[in-house]
Amino acid sequence: MTKTQATGEVFWTAFQALRPVEKQAVLERLLQDRALRQDLQDLATIASRKNEPARPLRKYLEDTRRRRP
């Protein structure tokens, strides 16, 4: 485990030990950061779509252009 991973594990363990109301306060504070909020949304989207089949970028762009009026 790297030093960065170990630090992350310490913070995660501490977060898990919080009471629900404290967890909510931490999450609310984190979500006040617009860039972090966007990063979290992107990561959630990636995680939810990880089992979808991959397709080449060119194919995606072609499909997107066809859908435009």
N, C-alpha and C positions, 0 to 999 in steps of 0.2 A: 504494500500500500504506500502510495506517495504521501509526501507531507500535505499536499493540497487535499488529497482524498481523506487523510486522517483529520484534517481541520473540518472538512465537510461533515464527516461522521460525528465529530464532537458537537457541532451545531445541530445536526439532525437529532442526535440523542437528547440534547437539551430541549429542543422544540417538542419532542414527543413526551417529555416529562411535564410539560406545562398543563395547567388546567384548561379546559375548553375555552373559557372566556379569555384566557391569556393567549392561547393559540390564535383566536379570532383577532385580537388586538395586533399581534405580530403580522398576520396576513394582511390586515387592513393597512397597516403601515407600509408593508412591502408594495402593495398594489397602488399606493399613492405615487410611486415612481413610474411615470408613463412608459419609459423605455423598458424597464423591467417587466411591466405588465404586458407589453407587446411581445417581449421575448417569451414569457410564460405561455401566452396564447399560441405563439408559433410552435413551441415545444409540444403543447397539448395537441395541436393539429397534426404534427408529425407523428406523434405517438398513436393517435387514433387512426392514422392512415397507413401505418407501417406494413400492414399485410396486403395492401392493394398492389396489383401488378405494376411494375415499372414500365414506363414507355419513354422513348427518346424525346428530347426536347423539341426537335423538329416536328414530330407527330403532334405533340401538345399544341405547338404554335399553329399548325395547320388547322387543327380542330377548333381552336379558339377563334381564328380568323373566319372560319365558316359560320360560326354561330352569330357573328356580328351582323346586324341588319345593313 
